[in-house]
């Protein structure tokens, strides 16, 4: 009943300019379940779960146990707690695990559960053998891509069903996770190690930048609805500041500037922190505009 009341408020606003009951059939309609109101928790939950898994993934290559622990905690504690805030009836959420063969959400819960067990074993034993690293690495990549993979199956939303959504999510998770690890190393006093990691920072940044461009280009040219979503990101009164300042300025321009200053490994702890802060804000902004600008295809094509 509550959901029906909310739908009535959208369709029949007191001002008289709401969505008419038939308009969703003939006009592009913005999705509102996964970003408005409590949907904001899903945006944050996906972000922290994937960034934590990205940090864990990168930390394995450096055998950096502190990174494993922090990444594991971010994914399970912070990401998991925010996920619970999104659920309408948390006590019934266990039912989602019963259909992994048909539900992306169910598969995600199983993957996170297995990751929790293997991650705990790896942290307790301090083992970085190839078998455990391979299993944990695959689980991390699946978690990193889980949020966008869940969105990607909604074919009625071209902004989410783009072929670049999954590559962008994987590169994004590893890029931000790598930045967190590099900052942790710099703070710990391992300046030489932090300097050696800069080559990977440069690589992941340019891969991230390329994925963002390919996502925007591919979605814009996919169809009229995809084009409308990209135009909405750039021109909508609510989204354009987030797109240009958040994604463009904080997510791309400033990290590029800091990366060029530290080019060749001449790192600085303050610059690493500033780049990390910008990368965090920029990636959150990117995820927000992608979720917010998704438009449903109309059921009927007007002649």
VEXTOR-231767 format. One line per 4 residues: number of its first residue (from 1); for each residue x, y negated, z negated of N, C-alpha, C, O. Coordinates in steps of 0.2 Angstrom, whole numbers. Layout:
% VEXTOR-231767
NUM	X Y Z X Y Z X Y Z X Y Z; ...
END
This chain:
% VEXTOR-231767
1	4 6 0 0 0 0 4 -6 0 3 -11 3; 10 -6 -4 14 -12 -4 17 -13 3 18 -19 5; 19 -8 6 22 -9 13 17 -12 18 19 -16 22; 11 -10 17 5 -12 22 4 -20 20 3 -24 25
5	5 -22 14 4 -29 12 9 -33 15 8 -39 17; 15 -30 15 21 -34 17 20 -35 25 22 -40 28; 18 -29 28 17 -30 35 11 -35 37 12 -38 42; 6 -35 33 1 -40 34 4 -47 34 2 -52 37
9	8 -48 29 11 -55 28 15 -57 34 15 -63 36; 19 -52 37 22 -54 43 18 -55 49 19 -60 53; 13 -51 50 8 -52 56 3 -58 55 2 -61 60; 1 -59 49 -4 -64 48 -2 -69 43 -5 -69 37
13	3 -73 45 5 -78 41 0 -84 40 -4 -85 44; 0 -87 34 -5 -92 33 -4 -98 38 -9 -102 39; 2 -99 40 3 -104 45 0 -103 52 -1 -107 56; -2 -97 53 -5 -95 60 0 -93 65 -2 -92 71
17	7 -93 64 12 -92 69 15 -86 68 21 -85 70; 12 -81 64 16 -75 63 15 -70 69 12 -72 74; 18 -64 69 18 -59 74 11 -57 75 8 -54 70; 8 -57 81 1 -54 82 2 -47 82 7 -44 84
21	-3 -43 80 -3 -36 80 -1 -33 87 2 -27 86; -2 -36 92 -1 -33 99 6 -35 101 9 -32 106; 9 -40 98 15 -43 101 21 -38 101 25 -39 106; 21 -34 96 27 -29 96 27 -25 102 32 -21 103
25	21 -24 105 21 -19 111 24 -23 117 26 -19 122; 24 -29 118 26 -33 124 32 -38 123 34 -40 128; 34 -39 117 39 -44 116 45 -40 111 43 -36 107; 51 -42 112 56 -40 108 55 -42 101 53 -47 100
29	56 -37 96 54 -38 89 60 -36 85 63 -31 86; 62 -41 81 68 -40 76 66 -35 71 61 -35 68; 71 -30 70 70 -25 64 71 -29 58 76 -33 57; 68 -27 53 68 -31 46 69 -26 40 70 -28 35
33	69 -19 41 69 -15 36 76 -14 33 77 -13 27; 81 -15 37 88 -13 35 92 -19 33 98 -18 32; 89 -25 33 94 -31 31 90 -36 27 93 -40 24; 83 -36 28 80 -41 24 78 -38 17 77 -32 16
37	77 -43 12 75 -41 5 80 -35 3 86 -37 2; 77 -30 1 81 -24 -2 86 -21 3 91 -18 1; 85 -23 9 89 -20 15 96 -23 14 101 -20 17; 97 -29 11 103 -32 10 108 -27 6 114 -27 7
41	105 -23 2 109 -18 -2 112 -13 3 118 -10 2; 109 -11 8 111 -6 13 117 -9 17 122 -5 18; 117 -15 18 122 -18 22 129 -18 17 134 -16 20; 128 -19 11 134 -19 6 136 -12 5 142 -11 4
45	131 -8 4 133 -1 3 137 2 8 142 6 7; 135 1 15 139 4 20 146 1 20 150 5 22; 146 -5 19 153 -9 19 157 -6 14 163 -4 16; 155 -6 8 160 -3 3 161 4 3 167 6 2
49	157 8 5 158 15 6 163 16 12 168 20 11; 163 13 17 167 14 23 174 11 21 179 13 24; 174 5 18 181 2 16 184 6 11 191 7 12; 181 9 7 184 14 2 187 20 5 193 22 4
53	183 23 10 186 28 14 192 26 18 196 30 19; 191 20 21 197 18 25 203 17 21 209 19 23; 203 14 15 208 14 10 211 21 8 217 22 8; 207 25 7 209 32 5 213 35 11 218 38 10
57	210 34 17 213 37 23 220 35 24 224 38 26; 221 28 24 227 25 25 232 27 20 238 28 21; 230 27 14 234 29 8 237 36 8 243 37 6; 234 41 12 236 47 12 243 47 16 248 51 15
61	243 43 21 249 43 26 255 40 22 261 42 24; 254 36 17 260 33 13 261 37 6 265 36 2; 256 42 5 256 46 -1 256 41 -7 260 42 -12; 252 37 -6 251 31 -11 245 33 -16 239 32 -14
65	246 36 -22 241 39 -26 236 33 -28 230 34 -29; 239 27 -30 234 22 -33 229 20 -27 224 18 -29; 231 20 -21 227 19 -16 221 24 -15 215 22 -14; 223 30 -16 218 36 -16 213 35 -21 207 35 -20
69	215 33 -27 211 33 -33 206 27 -32 200 27 -33; 209 21 -30 204 15 -29 199 16 -23 194 15 -23; 202 19 -17 197 21 -12 192 25 -14 186 24 -12; 194 31 -17 189 36 -20 183 32 -24 177 34 -23
73	186 28 -29 181 25 -33 176 20 -30 170 19 -31; 179 16 -25 175 11 -21 170 15 -17 164 13 -17; 172 20 -14 167 24 -10 161 27 -14 155 26 -13; 163 30 -20 158 34 -23 154 30 -29 148 30 -29
77	158 26 -32 155 22 -38 152 15 -35 146 14 -36; 156 11 -32 153 5 -29 148 6 -24 142 4 -24; 150 10 -19 146 11 -13 140 15 -15 134 14 -13; 141 20 -19 135 24 -21 130 21 -26 124 22 -25
81	133 16 -30 128 12 -35 124 8 -30 118 7 -32; 127 4 -25 123 0 -21 118 4 -17 112 1 -16; 120 10 -15 115 14 -11 109 15 -15 103 15 -13; 110 17 -22 104 18 -26 100 12 -27 94 13 -27
85	103 6 -27 99 0 -28 94 -1 -22 88 -4 -22; 96 2 -16 92 1 -10 86 6 -10 81 5 -7; 87 12 -13 82 17 -13 75 15 -16 76 12 -22; 70 16 -13 63 14 -16 62 18 -22 59 15 -27
89	63 24 -22 62 29 -27 68 34 -28 68 39 -26; 73 31 -32 79 35 -33 78 42 -35 82 46 -34; 73 43 -39 72 50 -42 69 55 -37 70 61 -38; 67 52 -31 65 57 -26 71 57 -20 70 61 -15
93	76 54 -21 81 53 -16 85 60 -15 87 61 -9; 85 65 -20 88 71 -19 85 75 -13 88 79 -10; 79 73 -11 76 77 -5 79 76 1 79 80 6; 83 70 1 86 69 8 92 74 9 94 74 15
97	94 77 4 100 82 6 97 89 9 101 93 11; 90 89 9 88 95 12 87 96 19 86 102 22; 89 91 23 88 91 30 94 89 34 94 85 38; 100 92 32 106 90 36 106 91 43 110 88 47
101	102 96 45 102 98 52 98 93 57 99 93 63; 94 89 54 90 84 58 91 77 56 89 72 59; 94 75 50 94 69 47 102 66 46 106 70 43; 103 61 49 110 58 49 111 56 41 117 56 39
105	106 53 38 107 51 31 108 57 27 113 57 22; 105 63 28 106 69 24 113 72 25 117 74 21; 116 71 32 123 73 33 128 69 29 133 71 27; 126 62 29 130 58 26 131 59 18 137 59 16
109	126 61 15 126 63 8 130 69 7 134 69 2; 129 74 11 133 80 11 141 79 12 145 81 8; 142 75 17 149 73 18 152 69 12 158 71 10; 149 65 9 151 61 3 152 65 -3 157 65 -6
113	148 70 -4 148 75 -9 155 79 -8 158 80 -13; 156 82 -2 162 86 -1 168 82 -2 173 84 -4; 168 75 1 173 71 0 175 70 -7 181 69 -9; 170 69 -12 171 68 -19 175 74 -22 179 72 -26
117	173 80 -20 177 86 -23 184 86 -20 188 87 -24; 185 86 -14 192 86 -11 196 80 -13 202 81 -14; 193 74 -13 197 68 -16 199 69 -23 205 67 -24; 195 72 -27 196 73 -34 202 78 -35 207 77 -39
121	201 83 -31 207 88 -31 213 86 -29 219 87 -32; 213 82 -24 220 79 -21 223 74 -26 229 74 -27; 218 70 -29 221 65 -34 224 69 -40 229 67 -43; 220 74 -43 223 77 -49 229 81 -47 234 81 -52
125	229 84 -42 235 89 -40 241 84 -37 247 87 -38; 240 79 -35 245 75 -31 248 78 -25 253 76 -23; 244 82 -22 246 86 -16 244 82 -10 239 80 -9; 249 82 -5 248 79 1 250 84 7 253 82 12
129	248 90 6 250 95 11 245 94 17 240 91 17; 247 97 23 244 96 29 237 98 29 233 95 32; 235 103 26 229 106 26 224 101 22 219 99 24; 226 99 16 222 95 12 221 88 15 216 85 15
133	227 86 18 226 79 21 222 79 27 218 74 29; 222 85 31 218 85 37 210 85 35 206 82 38; 209 89 30 202 90 28 199 83 25 194 80 27; 203 80 21 202 73 18 201 68 23 197 64 23
137	206 68 28 206 63 33 200 64 38 197 58 39; 198 70 39 191 71 43 185 68 40 181 65 42; 185 70 33 180 67 29 179 60 29 174 57 29; 185 57 28 186 49 28 183 46 34 179 41 34
141	185 49 40 183 46 46 175 47 47 172 43 50; 172 52 45 165 53 45 162 49 40 156 46 42; 164 47 35 161 42 30 162 35 33 157 31 33; 168 34 36 168 27 39 163 26 44 161 20 45
145	162 31 48 157 30 54 150 31 52 146 30 56; 149 33 46 142 36 44 137 30 44 132 31 47; 138 24 42 134 19 42 131 17 49 125 17 50; 136 16 53 134 14 60 132 20 64 128 19 69
149	134 26 62 131 32 65 124 33 64 120 35 68; 122 31 58 115 31 56 111 26 60 105 28 62; 114 20 61 110 15 65 111 17 72 106 15 76; 116 20 75 117 22 82 111 26 85 110 26 91
153	108 30 80 103 35 83 97 32 84 92 35 87; 96 25 82 90 22 84 90 19 91 92 13 92; 88 23 96 89 21 103 85 15 105 86 12 110; 80 13 101 75 8 102 79 1 101 76 -4 103
157	84 1 98 88 -5 96 95 -5 100 100 -2 98; 95 -8 106 101 -8 110 107 -11 106 113 -9 107; 106 -16 101 112 -18 98 115 -13 93 121 -14 91; 111 -8 92 114 -3 87 116 4 91 120 7 89
161	113 5 97 114 11 101 120 10 106 121 14 110; 123 4 106 129 3 110 134 9 109 135 11 103; 137 11 114 143 16 114 149 13 110 153 17 108; 149 7 109 155 4 105 154 3 98 159 2 94
165	148 5 96 146 4 88 151 9 84 154 7 79; 151 15 86 155 20 82 163 19 82 166 18 77; 166 17 88 173 15 88 174 9 84 179 9 81; 170 4 85 170 -2 81 170 0 73 174 -3 69
169	166 4 71 165 5 64 172 9 61 174 7 56; 174 14 65 180 17 63 186 13 63 190 13 58; 187 9 68 193 4 68 192 -1 62 197 -3 59; 186 -4 61 185 -8 56 186 -6 49 190 -9 45
173	184 0 48 185 3 41 193 4 40 195 3 34; 196 7 45 204 8 44 207 1 43 212 0 39; 205 -4 47 209 -10 47 208 -14 41 213 -16 38; 202 -14 38 201 -17 31 204 -13 26 207 -16 21
177	204 -6 26 207 -2 21 214 -3 21 218 -3 16; 217 -4 27 225 -5 28 227 -11 25 232 -12 22; 222 -17 25 224 -23 22 224 -23 15 228 -26 11; 219 -19 12 218 -18 5 225 -15 2 228 -17 -3
181	227 -9 6 233 -6 4 239 -10 4 243 -10 0; 240 -14 9 246 -18 10 246 -23 4 251 -25 2; 240 -26 3 240 -31 -3 242 -27 -10 246 -30 -14; 239 -21 -11 241 -17 -17 249 -16 -17 252 -17 -22
185	251 -14 -12 259 -13 -11 263 -19 -13 268 -19 -16; 260 -25 -10 264 -31 -11 263 -33 -18 268 -36 -21; 258 -33 -21 257 -34 -28 261 -30 -33 263 -32 -38; 262 -24 -31 266 -19 -35 273 -21 -35 277 -18 -39
189	275 -25 -30 282 -27 -30 286 -24 -25 292 -25 -24; 283 -19 -21 287 -16 -15 287 -20 -9 283 -18 -4; 291 -25 -9 291 -30 -3 293 -26 3 290 -28 8; 298 -22 3 300 -18 9 295 -14 12 294 -14 18
193	291 -11 7 286 -6 10 280 -10 13 278 -9 18; 279 -16 10 273 -20 12 276 -23 19 272 -24 24; 282 -25 20 285 -27 26 284 -22 32 283 -24 37; 286 -16 30 286 -10 35 279 -9 37 278 -6 42
197	274 -11 33 267 -9 35 264 -14 40 259 -14 42; 268 -20 41 265 -25 45 264 -23 52 259 -26 55; 268 -19 55 267 -16 61 260 -13 62 257 -14 68; 258 -10 57 252 -6 58 246 -12 57 241 -11 60
201	247 -17 53 242 -22 52 241 -25 59 236 -27 61; 247 -27 63 246 -30 69 242 -25 74 238 -28 78; 244 -19 74 241 -14 78 233 -14 77 229 -14 82; 231 -13 71 224 -12 69 220 -19 70 215 -18 72
205	224 -24 69 220 -31 70 218 -31 78 213 -33 79; 223 -30 82 222 -31 89 217 -25 92 213 -27 96; 217 -19 89 212 -14 90 205 -17 88 200 -16 92; 205 -20 82 198 -22 80 196 -28 84 190 -28 86
209	200 -32 86 198 -38 90 195 -35 97 190 -38 100; 199 -30 100 197 -28 106 190 -24 106 186 -25 110; 189 -20 100 182 -17 99 177 -22 98 171 -21 101; 178 -28 95 173 -33 94 171 -36 101 165 -36 103
213	176 -37 105 175 -40 112 171 -35 116 166 -37 120; 173 -28 116 170 -23 120 163 -22 118 158 -21 122; 161 -22 111 155 -22 109 150 -27 111 145 -26 114; 153 -34 111 149 -39 113 147 -39 121 142 -40 123
217	153 -37 124 152 -37 132 147 -31 134 143 -32 138; 148 -26 131 144 -20 133 137 -21 131 132 -19 135; 135 -23 125 129 -24 123 125 -30 127 119 -29 129; 129 -35 129 126 -40 133 124 -38 139 119 -40 142
221	128 -33 142 127 -31 149 123 -24 149 122 -22 155; 120 -22 143 117 -16 143 110 -16 146 108 -12 151; 106 -21 144 99 -23 146 97 -29 144 101 -33 140; 91 -31 145 89 -38 143 88 -39 135 89 -44 133
225	86 -33 132 86 -33 125 92 -34 121 93 -38 117; 97 -30 124 104 -31 121 107 -38 122 110 -40 118; 106 -40 128 108 -47 130 105 -52 125 108 -57 123; 98 -51 124 95 -56 119 98 -55 112 98 -60 109
229	100 -49 110 103 -49 103 109 -53 103 111 -56 98; 114 -52 108 120 -56 108 119 -63 108 122 -67 105; 114 -65 112 112 -72 113 110 -75 106 111 -80 104; 106 -71 103 103 -72 96 109 -73 91 109 -78 87
233	114 -69 91 120 -70 87 123 -76 88 126 -79 83; 123 -79 94 127 -85 95 123 -91 95 126 -97 94; 117 -91 95 113 -97 96 107 -98 90 105 -103 89; 105 -92 87 100 -93 82 102 -97 76 108 -97 74
237	98 -101 74 99 -106 68 102 -103 62 107 -105 59; 100 -97 61 102 -93 55 108 -90 56 113 -89 51; 109 -87 62 115 -83 63 121 -86 66 127 -84 65; 120 -91 70 126 -94 74 132 -97 69 137 -96 71
241	130 -99 63 136 -101 59 139 -95 56 146 -95 56; 136 -90 55 139 -84 52 143 -81 58 149 -78 56; 141 -81 64 144 -78 70 151 -82 71 156 -79 71; 150 -89 72 156 -93 74 161 -94 68 167 -93 69
245	158 -95 62 163 -97 57 165 -90 53 171 -89 52; 160 -86 52 162 -79 48 166 -74 53 171 -73 51; 162 -72 58 166 -67 63 171 -70 67 177 -68 67; 170 -76 70 175 -79 74 181 -82 70 187 -81 71
249	179 -87 65 184 -90 62 188 -86 56 194 -85 57; 184 -83 52 187 -79 46 189 -72 48 194 -70 46; 185 -69 53 187 -62 55 192 -62 60 195 -57 61; 193 -67 65 197 -66 70 203 -72 70 209 -70 70
253	201 -78 70 206 -83 71 211 -84 66 217 -84 67; 209 -84 59 213 -85 54 218 -78 53 224 -79 52; 215 -72 53 219 -66 53 224 -66 58 230 -64 57; 222 -69 64 227 -69 70 233 -74 68 239 -72 69
257	231 -80 65 236 -85 63 241 -82 58 247 -82 59; 238 -79 53 242 -76 48 247 -70 50 253 -69 48; 244 -66 55 248 -61 58 254 -63 62 259 -61 62; 252 -69 66 258 -72 70 263 -75 66 269 -74 67
261	261 -78 60 266 -80 55 271 -75 52 277 -76 52; 268 -69 51 271 -64 48 274 -59 53 276 -53 52; 274 -61 60 276 -56 65 283 -54 64 287 -58 63; 284 -47 65 290 -44 64 292 -42 58 297 -39 56
265	287 -42 53 288 -40 46 290 -45 41 292 -43 35; 290 -51 43 292 -56 38 286 -58 34 283 -63 34; 284 -53 29 278 -54 25 279 -58 19 284 -60 17; 273 -61 17 273 -65 11 266 -63 7 261 -62 10
269	267 -62 1 261 -60 -3 255 -64 -3 250 -62 -3; 256 -71 -3 251 -75 -3 247 -75 4 241 -75 4; 251 -74 9 248 -74 16 244 -67 17 239 -67 20; 247 -62 14 244 -55 14 237 -56 11 232 -53 13
273	237 -59 5 231 -60 1 226 -64 5 220 -62 5; 228 -70 8 223 -74 12 221 -70 18 215 -71 19; 225 -67 21 222 -63 27 217 -58 25 212 -57 28; 218 -54 19 214 -49 16 207 -53 15 202 -50 16
277	207 -58 12 201 -62 10 197 -64 16 191 -63 16; 200 -66 21 197 -68 28 194 -62 31 189 -62 34; 198 -56 31 196 -50 34 190 -47 31 185 -45 34; 190 -47 24 184 -45 20 178 -49 22 172 -46 24
281	178 -56 22 173 -60 24 170 -59 31 165 -59 33; 175 -59 36 174 -58 43 170 -52 44 166 -52 48; 173 -46 41 170 -40 43 163 -39 40 158 -36 43; 162 -42 34 155 -42 31 150 -46 36 144 -45 37
285	153 -52 38 149 -56 43 147 -52 49 142 -53 52; 152 -49 52 151 -45 58 145 -40 57 141 -39 61; 146 -36 52 141 -31 50 134 -34 49 129 -31 51; 134 -40 46 127 -43 45 124 -46 51 118 -44 52
289	128 -49 56 125 -51 62 122 -45 67 117 -46 70; 126 -40 66 124 -34 70 118 -31 68 113 -29 72; 117 -31 61 111 -28 58 105 -33 59 99 -31 61; 106 -39 58 101 -44 58 98 -46 65 93 -47 66
293	103 -45 70 101 -47 77 98 -41 81 96 -42 87; 97 -36 78 94 -30 82 87 -31 84 83 -32 79; 86 -30 90 79 -31 93 76 -25 95 79 -21 99; 70 -23 94 67 -17 96 64 -19 104 62 -24 105
297	65 -13 108 62 -14 115 55 -14 114 52 -10 111; 51 -18 118 44 -18 118 42 -11 121 45 -9 126; 36 -9 119 33 -3 122 31 -4 129 31 1 133; 28 -10 131 26 -11 137 30 -16 141 32 -21 137
301	30 -16 147 34 -21 151 29 -25 154 24 -23 158; 29 -32 153 24 -36 156 26 -38 163 32 -39 165; 21 -38 167 22 -39 174 22 -46 176 23 -48 182
END
